[in-house]
Amino acid sequence: MKVSVIVTHYKTPEVLDKCLMSLIVATKSTSSEVFVSDSETDQALLEPLIKKYAAFKFLAHRRNVGYGRLVNDCLKRATGEYILIINADMTVPELALQEWLAYMDNNPAVGVSGPKLVNLDGTLQYSCFRFYTLLTILARRTRFGRTAYGRRLLARFLMFDYERRVAKEVDWLMGSAILIRRAALKKVGGMDPRFFMYFEDVDWCRRCWLAGYKVVFNPKIELTHHHMKASDTRGGVKDIFTNRLTRVHVASALKYFLKYLGQAMPVR
């Protein structure tokens, strides 16, 4: 099996349908298997898709188990040489997967790679980053980010200095679309279950670097992302009390910093 595709989904069946339809085309020339990992499953909503995409494997979870668990449950079943993980709000162009796999075949030192993500209107979504610092979190979540120093921190974090025309080694990639090599997966293991949502991708990429594998952003591979930043309101410290996803993000950040407390950054 060349590639196992894992699609994570939560209560957006219309969006999932578009994603799976794109995968029918994208995987037709590749030895593949497709898993749909569904959180807090509504069987009535999911059943039509199970029938429509009978060749795909659907994993239902009665509770909202979190992103890492959705991925890990499929990783236990996946048999591919590579594992592609995408959110249900992603569409994969016809030739993108073949080009992506060819890139990984030709670059064995790369453990994880990510594509360029664009909105429906073709504008860029930032999906490769430098590692977080505590000040980065503060800049993203409070009005500190509107100060001159805060803006410089965010520009560095979002890699504004990178034109995204050629492939580049990066600290970490957004987990909404990442391709991992099985050899790397064997070394680093699955996603850390301590992260319910957010920072699983930061942690996974960091572990890949620590295991001796490169993490690379490849802008020549382009996917469309129907993305909504539910946690990105940045209205100040009060968001911690009023926005549940902001609280989840901050909680995951604290877990991440505690996990790596006192440890040096990976050598690149």
N, C-alpha and C positions, 0 to 999 in steps of 0.2 A: 504493500500500500504506500503510495507516494505521499499523500497528504490527508490528514484528518482535519475537518473543519468543525469548529465549535461555535455555535451561535447562542449567545446569551439573550434571554428575553424576559420582559416583565410587562404584561398587560397592554401590548400594542399589536394586536393581531394583523391589522391592516399593513402596518409597517413591516412586520415579520414576513408577510406574504410577498412583499416586493423584494425583500432580502433573499428569500429562498428561491424566488423565481430567477433572480440574477445568478444564484449559485448553480442552478440547473444548467445554465449556459456556460458559466465560468469553469465548471468541473467536467464538462463533457469529454474533453480530450485528455483527462488526467485520471489516473487510478486514485480514487478518493472515497471517503465516507463522510457523511455530514451528521452531526449531532445538534439537536436543539435542546438546550437546557433551560427549562421554563420555571420561573419563580412564582410562588403563590398561585398555582395553576387554577384557572377557571376552565373546567373540562368542556363546558358548552362552547366557549370561545375557541379553544384549541382543537377540538375534534374535527372541524372542517379542514383544518390545515394538515392534521395527521392523515386524513384520507387523501387529500390532494397531493401530498408529498410522501407517498407510502414508502419510497426508497430511503427516506431519511429516518434517523433514530431520534425519537422524542423522549426526553427525561422530564418527568413531572415532579415538582416539589410542592407539597401542600402548604408550606410556609414560605415566607420571604427569607431565604437562607443566606442572602448576600452574594456578591459577585464572585468572590474567591471560591466559595462552595459550588456555585454553578459551573465554574471552570473545572475544578478539581474532580468533580463527579464524572465528567467526560474524559478527563485525562486518564483516569483509571481504565477506561474502555477503549481509548484511541490506540490505533495500531500503526499510524502513518509515520513515515520517515521525518515528516515535518508536521507541525500542528499549527493551524491558523485559527486564531481566536478573534471573533468579531462580534460587535453588538448587533442586535436585530435592526437597528436604525442605519445600517450600512448597506450599500449596494456595490457589488463587485463587477466591474466591466469585463467583457468577454475574454480579453487577452491578458488582463492584469495578473491573474493567478499564475499562468504559465511563465510570464516574465519574472514574477517574484520568485518562483521556485528555481528558475534558471539562474537568477542572481545568487541565491543561496548555494546552489550546486557549485558555482564558480568561485565562491568565497567561503571556504570551509572554516575560517577563523571567526566568522560571524555566527554568534549563537542566536541572537534575536534581531529581527529587522522590522521596520515599520514603514508604511507608505505615506505619501502626501495625502492629506485629507482636505477635501474641498466641500463648500456648501453647494446647495442646489444652483446658485447663481455663479458658481465657479470660483468664488473668493476663498482665500486660504483659511484653514483652521489650524491653530497652533497645536502640534501634537508631538513635538520633540523638545526636550527641556534640559537645563542644567539642574543638578541636585538642589533640593530645597535646603534652606537654612531657616532658623527661627525668624530672622528678619524678613525673609521672603513670605512666610506665612502672614506675618503682621502686615506687610505691604499689600498682600492680596485680600486681606479680610478687614482692614480698617482704612481710615482716611490717611494714614501714614503713606499709603501708596500714591497719594496725590501730591506729596511733597517732591521736591527735586531729587532728593536722595532715594526716596521710595520708588520713583519712576525709573531711576537708573538700576535699582535692584531688580525691578520687574523686567526691564529690557534685557538684562543679563539672563534672568531665569527663562524668559521666552525666546532667547537666542535671536534677538533682533539683528545681531551682527552677522547672521548666516542667511545668505540669499536663497537657499533651498533650490539650487540648480543642479548640484552634484551630490552624490551620496557622501554622508559624513558620519563619523563616529560621534555619538551623543551619550549623555549620562543616562537618560531614560526616555521611554516612549509611552505615549498614552495607550492604555490597554484596550481601547475600543477597536483597535485593529493591529495585531502583532502576530508575527510568524516566528515560531521557535523551532530550533533543530532538536530532534530527539536526543542526540548525544549530549546537548546542553541540558535538556530537561532531566536526563539521568543524573547529571551532576548536581543540579540545583534543587530538584524536586518541584512539587507543585506550588501553588500560591499559598502564602502564609494565612491560615484560617483565622488568625487574630484580627485581620482587617476585614470588617464586614463589608465596607465599601470605601473606595479611595485608598491610595498608597500601596495596593497590592502590586500595581505595575511598577511603581518606583522601587519597591523592595525587590521584585523579581529581576529587574534590570540590574540593580546593584549586586545581587547575588551572582548574576551571569558574569559581570565584570570580575568579581572576586574569584570566580571559578576559572578565569582565564579566557573567557569568550568576549568578543566584541559585541556592542550594541550599536546598530547602524540605522540611520534614517535614509531612505532611498526615495527621493522626490520623483524619480522616473516611473514609479508605481503609484498610480493615483486612484483613490476610491472616493465615492460620494458619501458624505455623512449627514444624515438628517438629525442634527444635534441640537439639544437644548440644555443649557447649563442651569440646571435647577438649583444648584447650590451657590451660583455665582451672582449674588445680589450686591455684595460689598457695600452694605449700608452702614457699616461700623460694628463696634463691639456688640451692639444690641442684637445683631443678627444671630449671635450665638444662642440667644434666648427665643428668637422669633422664627428662625428658619431651621427646620429639623435637619436638612441635608448639610447645612453649614455646620451644625453641631457634630454630625457624623464625620465630616471632613476634618474638623479640628481634633476630634477624638482619635481619628486614625493618624493624624500628624503626631500627636503626643506618643502614641504607641510606636510609631516609626522612629522618632528621635530617641526614645528610651531603649529601643532594640539596638541601636547603633551608638549608644552613648559611650564615648571614650574610644571609639574605633576610628581609624584613619579612613579617609576616602579611598576608593579603589584606585589603583595605579593604572593610568591609561597610556 
